[in-house]
Amino acid sequence: VSDSVRTRLMGGDLNFKWHSSVHAEGAHFAIVAGMRWLRLDERYQSYDTVTDITGLGGLNASISDTFTTYNQFFGAQLGLDYRYTLGRFSFDLAAKVAVGPNYQTIKINGQTIFVDTGAGAQGTDNNRGFFAQPTNVGNYRNTQLAVVWEAGTKLNFDITEKLRFHVGYAFLMQNRTVRPGDQMDRFINLQAPLGAITDPAVPGPPSFRQSTFYAHMLNLGLEFTY
């Protein structure tokens, strides 16, 4: 039995800032407004093998399931940045919230490769796995209105007038996301490879069960300003 889970998160935002002042020392804040894009791709994949070791004739098979989810968010964003500057050091606090549609895709695939040494049969069924059965295999799409929150803090040090080093932490949260484990129905009717579908026809298509995604991020960086 082999199971694997992959998570890939990427995104970006484009903002305009209004600054409260241009003073170098002391407290300073800025209002942020713009657009945000965020993409969350996740995949659960299982690969199970069955081998007859009796030598009397039996089933040798490999069975695989793949549940893949895609969340692609586009939204309008507002935020607030606070900075306190003391000499070459500065401390930042920032918070942003974005609202917009989250375009969701679920892909379910299954495969069974078998050799029945007792019956002398063999074949490949690209429509059946274990949790992936002919009754739920396919591609499914949905759209949900979602919210993305981000809050973070940074400690900055000005190496030169235009070059700044920073170290920081950020917390990211998005509601109404689809994730692979939530789309797997544990109530299944195993269908015989290459055979007709028998009742009950379960599992059915995914229900697009929604959950909230969290991410904790540490960052190091260099900023060049001009």
Phi, psi and chi 1 to 4 in degrees:
 res  aa     phi    psi   chi1   chi2   chi3   chi4
   1 VAL       -  128.1  177.5      -      -      -
   2 SER  -132.9  126.8  173.4      -      -      -
   3 ASP  -128.8  142.6  -64.1  -88.6      -      -
   4 SER  -143.9  148.6   64.2      -      -      -
   5 VAL  -131.5  132.0  177.6      -      -      -
   6 ARG  -123.4  134.5 -174.6 -166.6   71.3 -177.1
   7 THR  -125.1  131.0  -61.7      -      -      -
   8 ARG  -131.6  123.6 -178.3  174.0   62.0 -178.7
   9 LEU  -121.6  130.3  177.1   67.7      -      -
  10 MET  -145.2  160.7   65.9 -170.1   91.2      -
  11 GLY   177.8 -179.5      -      -      -      -
  12 GLY  -170.3  161.1      -      -      -      -
  13 ASP  -143.8  154.9   53.6   -5.3      -      -
  14 LEU  -126.4  121.5  178.8   64.9      -      -
  15 ASN  -132.9  154.2  -61.8  -63.3      -      -
  16 PHE  -108.1  145.2  -66.8   96.3      -      -
  17 LYS  -123.5  138.0  -79.3 -171.9  175.5 -177.1
  18 TRP  -111.7  121.7  178.5   83.7      -      -
  19 HIS   -97.8  140.3  -64.6  -89.8      -      -
  20 SER   -71.5  -29.5   62.8      -      -      -
  21 SER  -162.2  171.9   68.4      -      -      -
  22 VAL  -114.2   14.2  -66.1      -      -      -
  23 HIS   -69.2  139.0  -61.6  -61.4      -      -
  24 ALA   -78.1  -33.3      -      -      -      -
  25 GLU  -102.7  156.1  -66.2  -73.2  -34.1      -
  26 GLY    83.6 -160.8      -      -      -      -
  27 ALA   -83.3  149.5      -      -      -      -
  28 HIS  -157.5  140.9  167.7   85.4      -      -
  29 PHE  -136.6  161.4   73.5   89.2      -      -
  30 ALA  -142.0  142.6      -      -      -      -
  31 ILE   -95.9  133.9  -62.0  172.9      -      -
  32 VAL  -114.3  135.8  176.8      -      -      -
  33 ALA  -143.6  136.0      -      -      -      -
  34 GLY   178.5 -150.7      -      -      -      -
  35 MET  -125.8  150.8  -59.8  -66.1  -63.5      -
  36 ARG  -133.2  141.0  177.5  153.5 -151.6  159.0
  37 TRP  -124.8  136.1  164.9   68.6      -      -
  38 LEU  -143.4  136.2 -163.3   67.4      -      -
  39 ARG  -132.2  130.0  176.9  160.5  176.3  162.2
  40 LEU  -123.5  114.3  172.8   65.7      -      -
  41 ASP  -113.7  130.9  -60.8  -13.5      -      -
  42 GLU  -138.3  146.5  -66.2 -171.8  -74.3      -
  43 ARG  -140.5  128.8  174.1  178.1  -66.7  172.3
  44 TYR  -108.0  129.7  164.2   78.0      -      -
  45 GLN  -135.1  131.6 -166.7  165.2   34.3      -
  46 SER  -120.9  148.6   67.7      -      -      -
  47 TYR  -142.4  109.9 -175.9   76.7      -      -
  48 ASP  -115.4  139.3  -54.9  -21.5      -      -
  49 THR  -121.9  142.2   58.9      -      -      -
  50 VAL  -124.2  127.2  179.2      -      -      -
  51 THR  -130.4  128.9  -56.0      -      -      -
  52 ASP   -77.4  125.0  171.9   51.9      -      -
  53 ILE  -115.8   10.7   60.1  173.2      -      -
  54 THR   -82.4  -26.1   65.8      -      -      -
  55 GLY    76.7    5.2      -      -      -      -
  56 LEU  -100.0    2.9  -57.7  176.4      -      -
  57 GLY    95.7  117.9      -      -      -      -
  58 GLY  -162.7 -154.9      -      -      -      -
  59 LEU  -105.5  128.6 -178.8   67.7      -      -
  60 ASN  -114.7  125.4  -62.3  -33.2      -      -
  61 ALA  -152.0  155.5      -      -      -      -
  62 SER  -125.6  132.1   62.1      -      -      -
  63 ILE  -126.8  129.7  -55.2  167.5      -      -
  64 SER  -133.5  144.6   65.1      -      -      -
  65 ASP  -124.0  142.9  -70.9  -25.4      -      -
  66 THR  -136.2  119.0  -56.5      -      -      -
  67 PHE  -115.9  115.6  -75.7   74.2      -      -
  68 THR  -120.7  134.6  -51.1      -      -      -
  69 THR  -124.8  143.9   57.1      -      -      -
  70 TYR  -128.3  130.4  -57.3   91.8      -      -
  71 ASN  -123.0  121.7  -63.8  -87.1      -      -
  72 GLN  -125.7  113.4 -172.9  150.9 -126.3      -
  73 PHE  -107.3  136.4  170.5   87.4      -      -
  74 PHE  -131.0  128.6  -63.0   93.2      -      -
  75 GLY  -156.8  162.0      -      -      -      -
  76 ALA   -83.2  144.7      -      -      -      -
  77 GLN  -131.2  141.8  178.6  169.0 -102.5      -
  78 LEU  -131.9  149.9  -73.4  173.4      -      -
  79 GLY  -163.2  175.5      -      -      -      -
  80 LEU  -138.6  131.3 -175.4   66.7      -      -
  81 ASP  -113.7  136.0  -71.4   -9.2      -      -
  82 TYR  -124.0  135.2  171.6   83.7      -      -
  83 ARG  -136.6  137.3  172.3  173.0  -68.0  173.1
  84 TYR  -120.1  124.5 -171.1   86.2      -      -
  85 THR  -112.5  133.9  -57.6      -      -      -
  86 LEU  -139.9  101.0 -176.0   62.8      -      -
  87 GLY    64.9 -128.9      -      -      -      -
  88 ARG   -81.2  -11.2  -72.4  177.0  174.4 -100.3
  89 PHE   -99.4  148.5  -70.0   92.3      -      -
  90 SER  -148.7  153.6   57.7      -      -      -
  91 PHE  -125.7  130.2  175.0   74.1      -      -
  92 ASP  -116.0  142.5  -68.8  -10.3      -      -
  93 LEU  -127.5  136.2  -71.2  173.3      -      -
  94 ALA  -144.0  147.0      -      -      -      -
  95 ALA  -145.2  137.8      -      -      -      -
  96 LYS  -139.9  148.3  -64.9 -177.9  -74.6 -172.4
  97 VAL  -137.4  136.8   59.5      -      -      -
  98 ALA  -129.2  143.1      -      -      -      -
  99 VAL  -129.1  134.6  179.4      -      -      -
 100 GLY   175.9 -178.4      -      -      -      -
 101 PRO   -75.8  141.9   27.3  -33.7      -      -
 102 ASN  -113.0  113.0 -178.1   31.3      -      -
 103 TYR   -88.0  118.0  -60.0   98.0      -      -
 104 GLN  -111.7  138.4  -56.5  172.9  -19.0      -
 105 THR  -133.6  135.1  -58.4      -      -      -
 106 ILE  -120.9  128.2  -59.8  171.9      -      -
 107 LYS  -120.6  126.3  -65.3 -175.7  177.8 -178.5
 108 ILE  -122.3  125.3  -57.9  174.3      -      -
 109 ASN  -133.5  147.5  -62.2  -69.1      -      -
 110 GLY  -143.7  153.6      -      -      -      -
 111 GLN  -151.0  139.2 -175.7 -173.7   67.3      -
 112 THR  -129.0  124.4  -60.7      -      -      -
 113 ILE  -115.1  123.3  -57.2  172.8      -      -
 114 PHE  -138.5  153.7   68.3   93.5      -      -
 115 VAL  -135.5  114.6  176.9      -      -      -
 116 ASP   -97.1   97.3 -169.5  -23.8      -      -
 117 THR   -69.5  -24.6   56.7      -      -      -
 118 GLY   -74.2  -43.1      -      -      -      -
 119 ALA   -91.6   -9.1      -      -      -      -
 120 GLY    72.1   29.2      -      -      -      -
 121 ALA  -114.9  149.8      -      -      -      -
 122 GLN  -153.9  160.8   60.7 -178.7   -2.0      -
 123 GLY   170.1  178.3      -      -      -      -
 124 THR  -130.2  129.7  -60.3      -      -      -
 125 ASP  -117.6  111.3 -168.6  -31.5      -      -
 126 ASN   -88.5   14.6  -68.0  -47.6      -      -
 127 ASN  -123.2    4.8 -146.8   27.7      -      -
 128 ARG  -139.1  134.2  -71.5  166.5  169.8   82.1
 129 GLY  -130.9 -123.0      -      -      -      -
 130 PHE  -112.7  -72.4 -170.2   72.9      -      -
 131 PHE   -77.0  -20.6  -69.1  106.2      -      -
 132 ALA   -94.0  112.6      -      -      -      -
 133 GLN  -123.5  166.5  -66.6  -68.7  -44.5      -
 134 PRO   -56.3  -22.2  -23.6   32.7      -      -
 135 THR   -80.0  -12.9   50.7      -      -      -
 136 ASN  -133.0   -4.4   68.0  -19.3      -      -
 137 VAL   -65.7  136.9  163.5      -      -      -
 138 GLY   147.3 -173.6      -      -      -      -
 139 ASN  -111.9  135.1  -61.6  -22.2      -      -
 140 TYR  -133.8  144.4  -53.8   89.8      -      -
 141 ARG  -132.1  151.5  -70.6  176.7  173.5   82.2
 142 ASN  -158.0  159.1 -174.6   36.1      -      -
 143 THR  -131.6  133.4  -56.4      -      -      -
 144 GLN  -131.2  144.2  -70.4  -82.3  -14.6      -
 145 LEU   -77.7  123.8 -177.5   66.8      -      -
 146 ALA  -128.2  164.7      -      -      -      -
 147 VAL  -127.3  135.4 -178.9      -      -      -
 148 VAL  -117.3  125.0  173.8      -      -      -
 149 TRP  -111.9  143.5  -63.2  -91.8      -      -
 150 GLU  -142.8  135.1 -176.8  179.6   -4.3      -
 151 ALA  -137.3  143.6      -      -      -      -
 152 GLY  -160.1  170.9      -      -      -      -
 153 THR  -140.3  149.0 -179.1      -      -      -
 154 LYS  -141.1  145.5  -71.1 -167.3  -58.4 -176.7
 155 LEU  -111.3  123.8  179.3   62.5      -      -
 156 ASN  -112.9  149.9  -50.3  -67.2      -      -
 157 PHE  -136.6  124.4  175.2   72.4      -      -
 158 ASP   -82.8  105.8  -66.6  -22.2      -      -
 159 ILE   -69.1  -46.3  -59.4  172.1      -      -
 160 THR  -133.2 -175.4   67.1      -      -      -
 161 GLU   -62.3  -29.8 -175.8  179.3  -13.3      -
 162 LYS  -114.9   -6.2  -61.7 -174.9  179.2  -62.8
 163 LEU  -118.1  124.9 -172.0   63.2      -      -
 164 ARG  -127.3  135.3  171.5  175.5  -66.7  157.3
 165 PHE  -102.7  142.0  169.0   78.2      -      -
 166 HIS  -142.0  154.4   73.1 -104.2      -      -
 167 VAL  -134.0  139.0   57.0      -      -      -
 168 GLY  -160.4 -179.8      -      -      -      -
 169 TYR  -137.0  143.2  162.3   80.9      -      -
 170 ALA  -139.8  146.8      -      -      -      -
 171 PHE  -119.7  127.5  172.4   74.1      -      -
 172 LEU  -122.0  138.9  177.6   74.1      -      -
 173 MET  -143.7  134.2 -178.5  171.7   66.5      -
 174 GLN  -130.7  130.0  178.8 -178.4  -17.6      -
 175 ASN   -91.7  171.0   70.9  -15.4      -      -
 176 ARG    53.7   59.3  -65.7 -177.6  180.0  172.8
 177 THR  -115.2  152.5   63.2      -      -      -
 178 VAL  -101.5  137.2  -72.0      -      -      -
 179 ARG  -131.2  150.6  -50.9 -168.2   68.6 -176.6
 180 PRO   -57.0  -46.4  -24.5   33.4      -      -
 181 GLY   -62.4  -31.2      -      -      -      -
 182 ASP   -72.4  -18.0  -66.4  -28.9      -      -
 183 GLN   -96.5    1.1  -46.6  -47.5  -42.8      -
 184 MET   -93.4  116.2  -63.4  171.6   63.8      -
 185 ASP   -86.3  122.2 -170.3  -12.5      -      -
 186 ARG   -80.4   -8.8  -86.3   67.0  170.2  174.5
 187 PHE   -91.9  100.7 -177.3   53.6      -      -
 188 ILE  -128.0  157.0   59.9  176.5      -      -
 189 ASN  -122.3  103.9  178.6   20.6      -      -
 190 LEU   -64.8  124.7  -68.3  176.0      -      -
 191 GLN   -96.9  140.5  -55.0  -73.0  -20.4      -
 192 ALA   -66.4  135.5      -      -      -      -
 193 PRO   -55.8  135.8  -23.2   32.7      -      -
 194 LEU    64.6   12.0  -57.3  177.4      -      -
 195 GLY  -103.7  175.0      -      -      -      -
 196 ALA   -74.0  155.9      -      -      -      -
 197 ILE   -75.0  131.4  -62.2  176.1      -      -
 198 THR  -111.4  150.9   60.1      -      -      -
 199 ASP   -75.8  151.5  -69.4  -29.8      -      -
 200 PRO   -76.3  146.4   28.9  -35.5      -      -
 201 ALA   -83.8   72.7      -      -      -      -
 202 VAL  -130.4  149.1  -69.3      -      -      -
 203 PRO   -76.9  153.4   29.9  -35.9      -      -
 204 GLY   -87.0 -176.7      -      -      -      -
 205 PRO   -55.6  152.6  -24.3   34.5      -      -
 206 PRO   -62.3  147.9   22.4  -33.2      -      -
 207 SER   -89.2    1.3   60.6      -      -      -
 208 PHE    54.1   49.9  -79.9   87.7      -      -
 209 ARG   -62.8  131.5 -179.3 -177.8  176.4 -172.4
 210 GLN   -98.2  147.3  -55.7  -66.4  -51.0      -
 211 SER  -145.5  174.0   61.6      -      -      -
 212 THR  -107.0  133.2  -59.7      -      -      -
 213 PHE  -101.6  134.2  172.9   80.4      -      -
 214 TYR  -121.2  145.5  -56.6   88.6      -      -
 215 ALA  -141.9  135.1      -      -      -      -
 216 HIS  -110.0  130.0  -60.7  -90.4      -      -
 217 MET  -131.7  132.0  -62.6  170.3  -76.0      -
 218 LEU  -103.9  141.8  -63.9  175.0      -      -
 219 ASN  -141.1  146.9   58.8   77.8      -      -
 220 LEU  -124.8  143.7  -62.9  171.0      -      -
 221 GLY  -162.8  165.2      -      -      -      -
 222 LEU  -121.6  134.1  -75.1  173.3      -      -
 223 GLU  -118.0  132.1  -60.3  176.5   22.7      -
 224 PHE  -113.2  124.8  177.2   75.8      -      -
 225 THR  -121.5  152.0   58.6      -      -      -
 226 TYR  -146.6      -   62.3   94.1      -      -
